[in-house]
Amino acid sequence: MRPSTLRALKRAAELTRQNRLTEAVLIAEPVILAADSYEGDEILRWLANHVTDFTGETEKETP
């Protein structure tokens, strides 16, 4: 994934945690739409692995 794509996704996550969803979408959407199929797959994996970056939740331990 290009460094600029990763920066945009991280910034979108930060804005989402601050309840600034519109701004987050404005930053992430163009990057996602411009991605080729290879980078798109990387973006999907990154998003799946970093859900808590967007929610601000910490993973809870299971007993």
N, C-alpha and C positions, 0 to 999 in steps of 0.2 A: 504494500500500500504506500502511496506517495506520502511524504511527510506532511504536505499541505492538507491532504485528506484527513490524516490522523489528527492534526491540529484542529481542523473544523469539527470533527466528531467530538473531540474532548471539550471544545468550547461549547458545543451544543449540549453536551451532558451537564456542564457547569450551569448554563442558563436554565436548563430544565429543572435542576435542583433548586434554583432560585425562583421557580414558578414563572419563568419568562419563556413560555413555550413558543409563542409566535416568533420571537427573535431566534430561538434555537432552530426552528424549522427554516427560517430565512437563511441561516448559515449552513445548515446541513443539506437541505434539499438540492441546491445546485451542484454540490460536490457529488452527491449520490447519483443524480441524473447524468452527470458527465462521466461517470466511471464506465470503463469497458467491462466486459463480462468477468474477466479475471479479477480486477479490482473490486467489482461488485460482490463477488464471492468472498473476498477478504473482508469487505465492509460488513457483510452479513455475519460472518464468523466473529468479527470484533464486537458487533452489537450484541450478539448472543452471549458472548463471554463477559460483557461489561454492562449488563442490565442494571446492576446496583450503582454504576456511575451516574445513571440517569435518575434513579429513584432516591438515592441517598441512603438507602437501607443497608444495614450490614447483614451478612449472612448469619443465620442463627444456627447454633450447633444442635444436631439431633441427638436425643438421649440414647 
